[in-house]
Amino acid sequence: MLVFAKEQPGPCVICGGPMRVQKTFPHGGRTIEHGTFEVCETVWVCAAGCHHPSGALVTQRAELPAKIIMPNRVVGYDVMVFVGLQRFIHHRQREEIRAALRDKHGVSLSSGEVSELAKLFLGYLRVLHEAHANEFRRALKSDGGWPLHIDATGEDGRGTLLVAMAGWRRWVLGAWKLPTERSDAITPNLRTVVRQFGAPCAVMRDLGRAMRKSADELVDELDQQIPVLACHLHFLKDIGNDLLDAEHGKLRDLFRHFKVRPRLRSLTRDLGLKLGEEIEEARNGLKIWQDNEENSHTISGGKDGIATVRALAQWVLDYQADSTGQDFPFDRPFLELFDRCVLAHRALAEYLRKSSEDTRVYKTLQRLQCILYPVVADVPFAQVAKRLRSRSKLFDELREVLRLVPRESDRGRTVLSKPSPQPVEQAMEELRDIQESVEQFYISLESRRSNCGSAQDTRCAIDLITQHLETHHEFLWGHDIHLPAEAGGSIRLVDRTNNILESFFHGMKHGERRRSGRKILTQDFEHLPPEAALACNLNRPDYVTILCGSLDQLADAFAELDAKRRKNNLAGLPSVNPGLAQPSKIASASLPSADRKIIRSENMRRRITSAAKARAPRASPMRSPGRRATVK
């Protein structure tokens, strides 16, 4: 389809004189609304040769192509928006996006064009987000303020993404890539957020050294009474890791030393091969044995008996079924494995005592018993498990006091779900109860410490918990925020955990795994632009309303950005290009990606190998250059 774009020009904006045709040229166009087409466009120039302050000739073009087609490209703004939403909101792969454009809208793009448009989308979104900072600021102020939630995530120590979120609105106000999680890299970004959106009414952060320092520096600079709050869940995790990690690691090492799990897996595989194609019949026999309510404590012979022994080994291996899905330290998987091994070993003793005369079943039971025997007989197993169980009891008690135990409906989720909304008075009363319970727990720990006699490990565990409580106590409370009179003058509470950001990161990574098909996201997160976090705001209707009205109007908002940029350029005024934000140039990471490309080159190996083959005389590493050893 050929379209002629030849609008009659107005007078010259400089001299008011007539315009003449400078050129007429054809170019392509691809948009969601119009499909693929050709445009024959006419450009007009001032007949008197006037120039803009920037030095460019005064020209006029048809308005419609500039509104729908991106500058220096043939694709429309709506195509870029479609690609961006599919990539960062719906987490579609490039080929899925290409197929949707081709089949539904008749627009063909290459894989490279899809990737380029996705990056451009984030660049435009960042500029549009910053352009509406004042409107967002007014909206946050109308709420009576906004609590600042800060947290960072990454994969395998790489691709560290820092996010600042307005807690009550759930808006991402800023996102940045950091070389490492350091305060000197975090604090400048927090200052940028405050400069754009105003001072927060509270700061919620984790217990990391960098986050603590950055939050304190920010509040000190603002010189306002802004409470800095520590996430209760991070506080609990920090205590749990310090309290349980060493003993849990010892228990893990013991299981590895005796190769309990590999030997159990080998046994189940061998028995599965022995059962062969009769596995289904054997499973039916196993179900009959399970359903038997008589306490005969016997195992039948033949294939059914082999299947039963195999199921006993599988039951021990399935120890993670007892977990809640909360990960360590809330779940202690090797303690669960220890308990199953002990319980299964006791059951095997009874089965062997009353076993049938089937020699194969008897020997298989003995083989399983031999695998589990070190767990029961080796003294360190019992000692470590006893200490770990004692410490776990203290940790679970603190967890109950903080009321961070998931509901039954939440079990199996990695992040605790958002609690059901409740009246402010009720929530404040609950917070006061929690604070009082924590204080009573602290007093009880001191009392127990003085009465625990010679239990040195118990005293050490109690000291560790009390030390954490003393260090972080002032940051655990103060969630009630008194709103100003213009916002109603009531009280509003800040979340006592950073779960909104934990859930946010979980959703981002889930989407990236859906897109890439990879479980390990090290490379994906390292190359993911930080503006991808801003794109998640497009799921918030109140944010979209301020940004552009609706998602259907997002392409028009991007076109308006370019129109303003062209106008500023012609007037010689500064403008912002819709590119991605540049990451920090401070190389605080030990091996950033830019350095990896250099050191993995053949020239690097060649230079090192060449120097190594030169056979320089050996010298002491402590000897200063130019000094020689003297022999007396």
C-alpha positions as CSV (number, residue, x, y, z in Angstrom):
1,M,0.0,0.0,0.0
2,L,1.4,3.4,-1.0
3,V,0.5,6.5,1.0
4,F,1.3,10.1,0.0
5,A,2.1,12.4,2.9
6,K,2.1,15.9,1.4
7,E,0.5,18.4,3.7
8,Q,0.4,22.1,2.8
9,P,2.9,23.9,5.0
10,G,2.3,26.9,7.1
11,P,4.6,30.0,7.0
12,C,8.2,29.9,8.2
13,V,8.3,30.0,12.0
14,I,11.3,32.4,11.8
15,C,10.5,34.9,9.1
16,G,6.8,34.1,8.4
17,G,7.6,33.7,4.7
18,P,6.6,30.9,2.3
19,M,7.9,27.4,2.2
20,R,9.1,25.5,-0.9
21,V,9.5,21.8,-1.6
22,Q,13.0,20.6,-0.6
23,K,12.6,16.9,-1.5
24,T,10.1,14.1,-1.9
25,F,11.2,10.6,-0.8
26,P,9.7,7.2,-0.3
27,H,10.2,5.1,2.9
28,G,8.6,2.1,4.5
29,G,6.3,1.9,7.5
30,R,5.2,-0.9,9.8
31,T,2.7,-0.3,12.5
32,I,0.1,-2.4,14.5
33,E,-2.7,-0.1,13.4
34,H,-1.9,0.1,9.6
35,G,0.2,-3.0,9.0
36,T,3.0,-2.7,6.4
37,F,2.9,0.2,3.9
38,E,5.0,2.6,1.8
39,V,5.0,6.4,2.4
40,C,5.9,9.0,-0.2
41,E,6.7,12.0,2.0
42,T,7.3,15.6,1.0
43,V,9.7,17.9,3.0
44,W,9.3,21.7,2.8
45,V,12.0,24.2,3.5
46,C,12.0,28.0,4.1
47,A,12.3,29.8,0.8
48,A,14.4,32.5,2.4
49,G,16.8,29.9,3.9
50,C,16.1,30.6,7.6
51,H,17.8,28.6,10.3
52,H,16.9,27.5,13.8
53,P,19.0,28.6,16.8
54,S,20.7,25.1,16.5
55,G,21.8,25.9,13.0
56,A,19.5,23.6,11.2
57,L,17.4,24.7,8.3
58,V,13.7,25.5,9.0
59,T,11.8,22.6,7.5
60,Q,8.3,21.2,7.8
61,R,7.1,17.6,7.3
62,A,3.8,15.9,7.5
63,E,2.6,15.4,11.1
64,L,1.1,11.9,10.8
65,P,4.2,9.9,9.8
66,A,6.2,11.6,12.7
67,K,3.4,10.7,15.2
68,I,3.3,7.0,14.3
69,I,6.8,6.1,13.0
70,M,9.9,6.3,15.2
71,P,12.7,8.6,14.0
72,N,15.3,7.1,11.7
73,R,13.3,3.8,11.6
74,V,10.4,2.2,9.7
75,V,8.6,0.7,12.6
76,G,5.9,2.5,14.5
77,Y,5.8,3.4,18.2
78,D,2.9,0.9,18.7
79,V,5.2,-1.9,17.4
80,M,7.8,-1.0,20.0
81,V,5.2,-0.9,22.7
82,F,3.8,-4.3,21.7
83,V,7.3,-5.8,21.7
84,G,8.1,-4.2,25.1
85,L,4.9,-5.3,26.8
86,Q,5.3,-8.8,25.4
87,R,8.9,-9.1,26.5
88,F,8.9,-7.5,30.0
89,I,5.3,-7.9,31.1
90,H,4.3,-11.2,29.6
91,H,7.9,-12.6,29.3
92,R,7.5,-13.9,25.8
93,Q,10.5,-15.2,23.8
94,R,11.6,-13.4,20.6
95,E,10.2,-16.0,18.3
96,E,6.8,-15.8,20.1
97,I,6.8,-12.1,19.7
98,R,7.7,-12.3,16.0
99,A,5.0,-14.9,15.4
100,A,2.4,-12.8,17.1
101,L,3.3,-9.7,15.0
102,R,3.4,-11.6,11.8
103,D,0.2,-13.7,12.3
104,K,-2.0,-11.1,14.0
105,H,-0.8,-7.8,12.6
106,G,1.0,-8.6,9.4
107,V,4.3,-7.0,10.6
108,S,7.5,-8.9,10.0
109,L,10.6,-8.3,12.2
110,S,13.9,-10.1,12.6
111,S,15.1,-11.4,15.9
112,G,17.6,-8.7,16.1
113,E,15.0,-6.0,15.6
114,V,12.9,-7.5,18.4
115,S,15.8,-7.3,20.8
116,E,16.6,-3.8,19.7
117,L,13.0,-2.6,20.1
118,A,12.8,-4.2,23.5
119,K,15.8,-2.2,24.7
120,L,14.5,1.0,23.1
121,F,11.2,0.4,24.9
122,L,12.9,0.4,28.3
123,G,14.9,3.6,27.3
124,Y,11.7,5.4,26.4
125,L,10.0,4.2,29.5
126,R,12.8,5.5,31.7
127,V,12.6,8.9,30.2
128,L,8.8,9.0,30.4
129,H,9.0,7.9,34.1
130,E,11.4,10.7,34.9
131,A,9.4,13.2,32.9
132,H,6.4,12.6,35.1
133,A,8.3,12.6,38.4
134,N,6.5,15.7,39.6
135,E,3.1,14.1,39.0
136,F,4.2,10.9,40.9
137,R,5.6,13.1,43.7
138,R,2.2,14.9,44.1
139,A,0.4,11.5,44.2
140,L,2.7,10.2,46.8
141,K,2.3,13.4,48.9
142,S,-1.4,13.1,48.7
143,D,-1.1,9.7,50.4
144,G,0.6,11.5,53.3
145,G,4.0,10.4,52.3
146,W,5.6,7.1,51.2
147,P,7.8,4.5,52.9
148,L,11.0,3.7,51.0
149,H,11.7,0.0,50.6
150,I,15.2,-0.8,49.3
151,D,16.7,-4.2,48.5
152,A,19.0,-5.8,46.0
153,T,19.1,-9.1,44.2
154,G,21.3,-11.0,41.8
155,E,22.4,-14.4,40.7
156,D,25.6,-16.1,41.8
157,G,27.0,-12.7,42.9
158,R,26.5,-11.1,39.5
159,G,24.0,-8.8,37.9
160,T,23.2,-7.1,41.2
161,L,19.9,-5.1,40.8
162,L,19.0,-2.4,43.3
163,V,15.4,-1.4,43.5
164,A,13.7,1.4,45.4
165,M,10.0,1.0,45.9
166,A,7.2,3.2,47.3
167,G,5.7,0.7,49.8
168,W,2.1,1.9,50.0
169,R,1.7,2.3,46.2
170,R,3.9,-0.6,45.3
171,W,5.6,1.6,42.6
172,V,9.2,1.0,41.6
173,L,10.6,4.5,41.8
174,G,14.1,3.6,40.6
175,A,16.3,0.6,39.6
176,W,20.0,0.4,39.0
177,K,22.7,-2.1,38.2
178,L,25.5,-2.2,40.8
179,P,28.9,-3.8,40.4
180,T,28.6,-5.0,44.0
181,E,26.4,-4.3,46.9
182,R,28.4,-1.4,48.4
183,S,27.1,1.7,50.2
184,D,29.2,4.0,48.0
185,A,27.2,2.7,45.0
186,I,23.8,2.6,46.7
187,T,23.7,6.0,48.5
188,P,23.9,8.2,45.3
189,N,21.0,6.3,43.8
190,L,18.9,6.8,46.9
191,R,19.7,10.5,46.8
192,T,18.4,10.6,43.2
193,V,15.1,9.0,44.3
194,V,14.6,11.6,47.1
195,R,15.5,14.5,44.7
196,Q,12.8,13.3,42.2
197,F,10.0,12.1,44.5
198,G,10.6,13.8,47.9
199,A,11.8,12.6,51.2
200,P,10.2,9.3,52.4
201,C,8.3,9.0,55.7
202,A,10.2,5.8,56.6
203,V,12.9,3.6,55.2
204,M,12.6,-0.2,55.2
205,R,15.8,-2.2,54.6
206,D,17.5,-5.5,55.3
207,L,20.3,-6.1,57.7
208,G,23.2,-6.0,55.2
209,R,26.0,-3.7,56.1
210,A,25.8,-1.7,52.9
211,M,22.0,-1.2,53.1
212,R,22.3,-0.2,56.8
213,K,25.0,2.3,56.1
214,S,23.3,3.8,53.0
215,A,19.9,4.2,54.8
216,D,21.6,5.9,57.8
217,E,23.5,8.2,55.5
218,L,20.4,9.2,53.6
219,V,18.4,10.0,56.8
220,D,21.3,11.9,58.3
221,E,21.5,14.1,55.1
222,L,17.8,14.8,55.1
223,D,18.0,15.9,58.8
224,Q,14.4,14.8,59.4
225,Q,12.8,12.5,61.9
226,I,12.5,9.5,59.5
227,P,12.4,6.1,61.1
228,V,14.8,3.5,59.7
229,L,13.2,0.0,60.0
230,A,14.8,-3.4,59.8
231,C,12.8,-6.1,58.0
232,H,11.6,-8.6,60.6
233,L,12.0,-11.5,58.2
234,H,15.6,-10.6,57.3
235,F,16.2,-10.2,61.1
236,L,14.8,-13.6,61.7
237,K,16.8,-15.1,58.8
238,D,20.0,-13.5,60.0
239,I,19.6,-15.0,63.5
240,G,18.7,-18.4,62.0
241,N,21.8,-18.5,59.7
242,D,24.1,-17.5,62.6
243,L,22.4,-19.9,65.0
244,L,21.9,-23.0,62.8
245,D,24.3,-22.9,59.8
246,A,27.4,-24.3,61.5
247,E,25.6,-27.4,63.1
248,H,23.5,-28.0,60.0
249,G,26.7,-27.9,57.9
250,K,28.3,-30.5,60.2
251,L,25.3,-32.7,59.8
252,R,25.4,-32.3,56.0
253,D,29.1,-33.2,56.0
254,L,28.5,-36.3,58.1
255,F,25.9,-37.5,55.6
256,R,28.3,-36.8,52.7
257,H,31.2,-38.6,54.5
258,F,29.2,-41.8,54.9
259,K,27.6,-41.4,51.4
260,V,24.1,-42.2,52.8
261,R,22.1,-40.5,50.1
262,P,24.2,-41.9,47.1
263,R,24.0,-45.4,48.6
264,L,20.2,-45.1,49.1
265,R,19.8,-43.9,45.5
266,S,21.9,-46.8,44.3
267,L,19.8,-49.2,46.2
268,T,16.5,-47.9,44.9
269,R,17.9,-48.0,41.3
270,D,19.1,-51.6,41.7
271,L,15.7,-52.7,43.1
272,G,13.9,-50.9,40.4
273,L,15.9,-52.8,37.8
274,K,15.2,-56.1,39.6
275,L,11.5,-55.5,39.5
276,G,11.8,-54.7,35.7
277,E,8.5,-54.7,33.9
278,E,6.7,-56.1,36.9
279,I,7.0,-52.8,38.6
280,E,3.2,-51.9,38.3
281,E,2.2,-55.2,39.8
282,A,4.7,-54.7,42.6
283,R,3.3,-51.3,43.3
284,N,-0.1,-52.7,43.6
285,G,1.2,-55.2,46.2
286,L,2.9,-52.3,48.0
287,K,-0.4,-50.4,48.2
288,I,-2.1,-53.5,49.7
289,W,0.7,-53.7,52.3
290,Q,0.2,-50.0,53.1
291,D,-3.5,-50.4,53.5
292,N,-3.1,-53.3,55.9
293,E,-4.3,-52.1,59.3
294,E,-3.0,-55.1,61.2
295,N,0.1,-54.4,63.2
296,S,1.9,-57.5,62.1
297,H,5.1,-55.7,61.2
298,T,6.0,-58.1,58.5
299,I,7.0,-57.8,54.9
300,S,5.9,-60.3,52.4
301,G,8.2,-62.1,50.1
302,G,8.7,-62.0,46.3
303,K,8.3,-58.9,44.2
304,D,6.0,-57.3,46.6
305,G,8.6,-57.5,49.4
306,I,11.3,-56.1,47.1
307,A,9.0,-53.2,46.2
308,T,8.3,-52.6,49.9
309,V,12.0,-52.4,50.8
310,R,12.5,-50.1,47.8
311,A,9.7,-47.9,49.1
312,L,11.3,-47.7,52.5
313,A,14.5,-46.4,51.0
314,Q,12.5,-44.0,48.8
315,W,10.7,-42.7,51.9
316,V,14.0,-41.8,53.5
317,L,15.2,-40.1,50.4
318,D,12.0,-38.1,50.2
319,Y,12.9,-36.2,53.4
320,Q,12.4,-32.8,51.8
321,A,8.7,-33.6,51.7
322,D,8.6,-32.6,55.4
323,S,9.8,-29.1,54.5
324,T,7.5,-26.0,54.3
325,G,9.3,-24.6,51.2
326,Q,10.7,-21.7,53.2
327,D,14.3,-22.7,52.7
328,F,17.0,-22.7,55.3
329,P,17.0,-21.7,58.2
330,F,13.2,-22.1,58.4
331,D,13.6,-25.6,57.0
332,R,16.4,-27.9,58.2
333,P,16.5,-30.6,55.6
334,F,19.4,-32.6,57.0
335,L,17.8,-32.7,60.4
336,E,14.7,-34.1,58.6
337,L,16.9,-36.6,56.9
338,F,18.4,-37.7,60.2
339,D,15.0,-38.2,61.8
340,R,13.8,-40.3,58.9
341,C,17.0,-42.4,58.9
342,V,16.6,-43.1,62.7
343,L,12.9,-43.9,62.3
344,A,13.5,-46.2,59.3
345,H,16.4,-48.0,61.1
346,R,14.2,-48.8,64.1
347,A,11.4,-50.0,61.8
348,L,13.9,-52.2,59.9
349,A,15.0,-53.9,63.1
350,E,11.4,-54.9,63.7
351,Y,10.9,-56.0,60.0
352,L,14.0,-58.1,60.2
353,R,12.9,-59.8,63.4
354,K,9.6,-60.8,61.9
355,S,10.6,-61.0,58.3
356,S,9.4,-63.8,55.9
357,E,11.7,-66.6,54.9
358,D,12.4,-65.0,51.5
359,T,16.2,-64.7,51.4
360,R,16.2,-62.0,48.8
361,V,13.9,-59.8,50.8
362,Y,15.8,-60.4,54.0
363,K,19.2,-59.6,52.4
364,T,17.7,-56.5,50.9
365,L,16.5,-55.4,54.3
366,Q,19.9,-56.0,55.7
367,R,21.5,-53.9,52.9
368,L,19.2,-51.0,53.7
369,Q,19.9,-51.4,57.4
370,C,23.7,-51.3,56.7
371,I,23.3,-48.0,54.8
372,L,21.4,-46.4,57.7
373,Y,23.5,-47.9,60.5
374,P,26.2,-45.2,60.6
375,V,23.5,-42.5,61.2
376,V,22.4,-44.4,64.3
377,A,25.7,-45.8,65.6
378,D,28.1,-43.0,64.9
379,V,28.4,-40.8,68.0
380,P,28.9,-37.4,66.1
381,F,25.6,-37.9,64.3
382,A,23.6,-37.9,67.5
383,Q,25.6,-35.1,69.1
384,V,25.3,-32.7,66.2
385,A,21.6,-33.5,65.8
386,K,21.0,-32.9,69.5
387,R,22.7,-29.5,69.3
388,L,20.9,-28.6,66.1
389,R,17.5,-29.6,67.5
390,S,18.1,-27.6,70.7
391,R,19.1,-24.5,68.7
392,S,16.2,-25.0,66.3
393,K,13.8,-25.0,69.2
394,L,15.1,-21.6,70.3
395,F,14.8,-20.3,66.7
396,D,11.3,-21.6,66.2
397,E,10.3,-20.0,69.5
398,L,11.6,-16.6,68.3
399,R,9.7,-17.2,65.0
400,E,6.5,-17.7,66.9
401,V,7.1,-14.6,69.0
402,L,7.6,-12.5,65.9
403,R,4.5,-14.2,64.3
404,L,6.3,-15.0,61.1
405,V,5.0,-18.6,61.0
406,P,3.2,-19.2,57.7
407,R,-0.4,-20.2,57.6
408,E,-1.2,-23.7,56.5
409,S,-2.5,-22.3,53.1
410,D,0.9,-20.6,52.6
411,R,3.1,-23.7,53.1
412,G,5.2,-24.6,50.1
413,R,5.7,-20.9,49.2
414,T,9.2,-19.5,49.2
415,V,8.1,-16.0,50.3
416,L,5.5,-15.4,53.0
417,S,2.3,-14.1,51.4
418,K,0.9,-10.6,52.1
419,P,-1.2,-10.7,55.2
420,S,-4.9,-10.1,54.9
421,P,-5.9,-6.4,55.4
422,Q,-7.0,-5.5,58.9
423,P,-8.1,-2.2,60.6
424,V,-5.2,0.1,61.6
425,E,-6.2,-0.1,65.3
426,Q,-6.1,-3.9,65.2
427,A,-2.7,-3.9,63.3
428,M,-1.2,-1.5,65.8
429,E,-2.4,-3.6,68.7
430,E,-0.8,-6.6,67.1
431,L,2.5,-4.8,66.7
432,R,2.4,-3.8,70.4
433,D,1.7,-7.4,71.3
434,I,4.6,-8.6,69.2
435,Q,6.9,-6.0,70.7
436,E,5.9,-7.0,74.2
437,S,6.3,-10.6,73.4
438,V,9.8,-10.0,72.0
439,E,10.8,-8.1,75.2
440,Q,9.4,-11.0,77.4
441,F,11.3,-13.5,75.2
442,Y,14.5,-11.5,75.8
443,I,13.9,-11.6,79.6
444,S,13.2,-15.3,79.5
445,L,16.4,-16.0,77.6
446,E,18.5,-14.2,80.3
447,S,16.7,-16.3,82.9
448,R,17.3,-19.5,81.0
449,R,20.9,-18.7,80.5
450,S,21.5,-18.4,84.2
451,N,19.7,-21.7,84.9
452,C,21.1,-23.8,82.0
453,G,24.0,-25.1,84.2
454,S,26.9,-26.6,82.2
455,A,25.1,-26.6,78.8
456,Q,27.7,-24.4,77.1
457,D,26.2,-24.7,73.6
458,T,22.8,-23.5,75.0
459,R,24.5,-20.5,76.6
460,C,26.2,-19.6,73.3
461,A,23.0,-19.9,71.4
462,I,21.2,-17.7,73.9
463,D,24.0,-15.1,73.8
464,L,23.8,-15.0,70.0
465,I,20.1,-14.3,70.0
466,T,20.3,-11.7,72.7
467,Q,23.2,-10.0,71.0
468,H,21.1,-9.6,67.8
469,L,18.1,-8.3,69.8
470,E,20.3,-5.7,71.5
471,T,21.9,-4.6,68.2
472,H,18.8,-4.3,66.1
473,H,16.1,-3.6,68.8
474,E,15.6,0.1,67.9
475,F,15.1,-0.7,64.2
476,L,12.4,-3.3,64.8
477,W,9.7,-0.9,65.9
478,G,8.2,2.4,64.8
479,H,6.0,1.3,61.9
480,D,3.1,3.7,62.8
481,I,3.3,6.8,60.7
482,H,1.2,9.9,61.6
483,L,-0.1,11.4,58.4
484,P,-0.2,15.2,58.0
485,A,-3.5,17.0,58.3
486,E,-3.9,17.5,54.6
487,A,-3.8,13.7,54.2
488,G,-6.4,13.1,56.8
489,G,-4.3,13.2,59.9
490,S,-4.7,9.5,60.6
491,I,-2.2,6.8,61.3
492,R,-0.8,4.4,58.6
493,L,1.5,1.5,59.1
494,V,4.6,0.5,57.2
495,D,5.0,-3.2,56.4
496,R,7.2,-4.8,59.0
497,T,8.9,-7.0,56.4
498,N,10.4,-6.3,53.0
499,N,8.2,-9.0,51.5
500,I,6.9,-6.7,48.8
501,L,10.4,-6.5,47.3
502,E,11.1,-10.2,47.9
503,S,7.9,-11.1,46.1
504,F,8.8,-8.6,43.3
505,F,12.2,-10.2,42.7
506,H,10.6,-13.6,42.8
507,G,8.1,-12.6,40.1
508,M,10.9,-11.1,38.0
509,K,13.0,-14.2,38.1
510,H,10.0,-16.4,37.5
511,G,9.2,-14.4,34.4
512,E,12.9,-14.6,33.2
513,R,12.9,-18.3,33.7
514,R,9.7,-18.6,31.6
515,R,11.3,-16.6,28.9
516,S,14.8,-18.2,28.8
517,G,13.9,-21.7,29.9
518,R,16.9,-21.7,32.2
519,K,16.8,-22.3,36.0
520,I,20.1,-20.6,36.6
521,L,19.8,-16.9,35.6
522,T,23.3,-15.7,36.1
523,Q,23.9,-14.6,32.5
524,D,20.3,-13.4,32.0
525,F,20.3,-11.2,35.1
526,E,23.8,-9.8,34.3
527,H,22.5,-8.5,30.9
528,L,19.0,-7.6,32.0
529,P,18.7,-3.8,32.0
530,P,17.6,-2.3,35.3
531,E,14.7,-0.5,33.6
532,A,13.0,-3.9,33.4
533,A,12.0,-3.3,37.0
534,L,10.3,0.0,35.9
535,A,8.3,-2.0,33.3
536,C,6.7,-3.9,36.1
537,N,4.9,-0.6,37.1
538,L,2.8,-1.0,34.0
539,N,0.9,-3.7,35.9
540,R,-0.2,-0.9,38.4
541,P,-3.3,0.9,37.0
542,D,-2.8,4.0,39.2
543,Y,0.8,4.4,37.9
544,V,-0.3,4.0,34.3
545,T,-3.0,6.6,34.7
546,I,-0.5,9.2,35.7
547,L,2.1,8.0,33.2
548,C,0.1,8.0,30.0
549,G,-3.6,7.5,30.8
550,S,-3.8,3.9,29.7
551,L,-1.6,1.4,28.0
552,D,-3.4,2.1,24.7
553,Q,-2.0,5.7,24.9
554,L,1.6,4.6,25.8
555,A,2.7,4.8,22.1
556,D,1.4,8.4,21.8
557,A,3.2,9.3,25.0
558,F,6.5,8.0,23.5
559,A,5.8,10.0,20.3
560,E,5.3,13.1,22.3
561,L,8.6,12.6,24.0
562,D,10.4,12.6,20.6
563,A,8.4,15.6,19.5
564,K,9.6,17.6,22.5
565,R,13.1,16.4,22.0
566,R,13.1,17.6,18.4
567,K,11.7,20.9,19.5
568,N,14.4,21.4,22.1
569,N,17.1,20.3,19.7
570,L,16.0,22.9,17.2
571,A,15.9,25.6,19.9
572,G,19.3,24.7,21.1
573,L,18.0,23.5,24.5
574,P,19.2,20.4,26.3
575,S,17.2,17.2,25.8
576,V,17.3,13.6,27.1
577,N,17.8,10.8,24.6
578,P,15.7,7.7,25.3
579,G,18.6,5.3,25.9
580,L,19.3,2.9,28.7
581,A,20.9,4.2,31.8
582,Q,24.6,3.5,31.9
583,P,25.8,1.2,34.7
584,S,28.3,2.4,37.3
585,K,31.9,2.6,35.9
586,I,33.4,1.8,39.3
587,A,34.8,-1.7,39.1
588,S,34.2,-2.9,42.6
589,A,33.4,-6.5,41.5
590,S,36.3,-8.9,41.3
591,L,35.5,-10.2,37.8
592,P,33.0,-8.0,35.9
593,S,31.9,-9.1,32.5
594,A,33.9,-6.4,30.7
595,D,37.1,-7.7,32.3
596,R,36.2,-11.3,31.6
597,K,36.2,-10.6,27.8
598,I,39.7,-9.2,28.1
599,I,41.3,-11.8,30.3
600,R,39.8,-14.7,28.3
601,S,41.4,-13.6,25.1
602,E,44.2,-15.6,23.5
603,N,46.6,-12.6,23.8
604,M,46.3,-12.6,27.6
605,R,47.3,-16.3,27.7
606,R,50.1,-15.7,25.1
607,R,51.6,-12.8,27.1
608,I,51.6,-14.8,30.4
609,T,52.9,-17.9,28.7
610,S,55.7,-16.0,27.1
611,A,56.8,-14.4,30.3
612,A,56.6,-17.7,32.1
613,K,58.9,-19.4,29.6
614,A,61.6,-16.7,30.0
615,R,62.8,-18.5,33.1
616,A,63.6,-15.6,35.3
617,P,65.7,-16.4,38.3
618,R,63.8,-17.3,41.4
619,A,63.4,-14.6,44.0
620,S,61.9,-14.3,47.4
621,P,58.4,-12.6,47.2
622,M,59.4,-10.4,50.2
623,R,62.6,-9.1,48.6
624,S,62.4,-5.5,47.4
625,P,63.2,-4.9,43.7
626,G,66.9,-4.1,43.1
627,R,68.1,-5.6,46.4
628,R,70.3,-8.7,46.4
629,A,70.7,-11.2,49.2
630,T,74.1,-11.2,50.8
631,V,75.8,-14.3,52.3
632,K,77.9,-13.8,55.4
